[in-house]
């Protein structure tokens, strides 16, 4: 959220909204982003000024096939979606690197969204983008390749597509081979447009942390294309800059939204001014370098807004900002007449490693220093049942409550390094005589996390500083969980109250 008078400050979305794409419909702008293996997937954000954004829903309730996403898979699922509006419908295309190109569509941004439809089957197909050509009535699709699945990358394949978006009309052709462009590698993330009589592909290359944004143009969809670098880091602090989408306002201004890779914070979203130069090529940012502060778009001023983080869990319901780390199971969260999130202590043989649990409810790690707090009451009588507040990545740390073998409730703080296959204590267990606690994480610069708690005598720090780490393709996540060892019958529940994130 930014509120800087006549200017805005990047990033405009300071959290992991990876691989953004954007579209305008009337006076409204909509954005979607990668969600990988989390559910629900395909987040949907709304803005009226391109600076202030709110989360309004998701387009994908569950990932398919169900059994493939019954456990966390942060390297699979929804990769780099494209969002378009055509024939009075919203369309989202994405690539699952192990299955192929999918699409969903809906008459309104809030749905109802269609079931996922497989447009092109195959491994390694990623970053698809459709184009409906209003001049000819023809439709096209372009996609990139993941070397990890297909053995190849650095090239873009184009197809003619049936206008109804359900199938492709040819076997496809490589329309851009990055190996033939001197110095270019890892060409991916294409976004396809028609402008001024040209087919345009805006696509990054050079890798997410070190690369640049390219533009390619051709008079015909199948090429040949000429290329140019149109946005690169230069002497700014914005490494990358990478993959995004172009949008034009109703007043004719052009803007480009893209991401920057920031380690544990994931891929934060920047807004860049864009114009078309005298030679017909796009000029993005400040003559091709990212801007940090810039005059706002010439759009009606909107109140400061950002995707929600805080949650009182009214009636046991959780807000749109939360996602499970896999497809959710029945009974994981229970609705009730009061307030507070009631999570079942799901039995699992992996309770010692939060990275393996599908029943962790997560939201994105904030990109600015803050204090995270939540209340917790452990209602389970099951020995070794536990619940807590976590920071999840390749390494993880959590603080919470556990039922001891003698029936007492203890405050525990545990962590696991990247290479470890189970957690260990970050300090001694402490009594929690009332069976509840206020849990805290102070997140400082560099995603350095200081855990703490309050069991009635005021806040107390716990253990050493924990440096949050990303997962593969995904920034670190904040998580709430309840778990119990394997065994017969239900294991009770835990109740979380008043989740809050306060800027530091």
Secondary structure, DSSP 4 states (H G I P E B T S, - for coil): ---BTTEEES-SB-S---S-EEEEETTEEEEE---BT-BSEEEEEEESSSSS-EEEEEEESS-SSGGGGSS--TTSSBEEEEEEEETTEEEEEEEETTTEEEEEEESSTT-PPPPPEEEEE-TTEEEEEEEE-TTT--EEEEEEE-HHHHS--SEEEEEEE-TTSS-BSS--EEEEEGGGSTT----EEEEEEEETTEEEEEEEES-TTT-EEEEEEESSTT---EEEEEEB-TTSS----EEEEEEE-TTS-EEEEEEEE-GGG-EEEEEEEEEE-TTS-EEETBTTB--SEEEPPSS-----------B--BTT---TT-EESSSPPTTSEE--SSBSEEEE-EE-TTTT-GGG-S--EEEEPPSS-EEEEEEEEE---STT-EEEEEEESSSEEEEEEEE-TTS-EEEEEEEE-TT-SS-EESS--EE-TTSEEEEEEEE-GGGEEEEEEESSS--EEEEEEEE---BTTB--EEEEEEEE-S-SS---EEEEEEEEEEE-
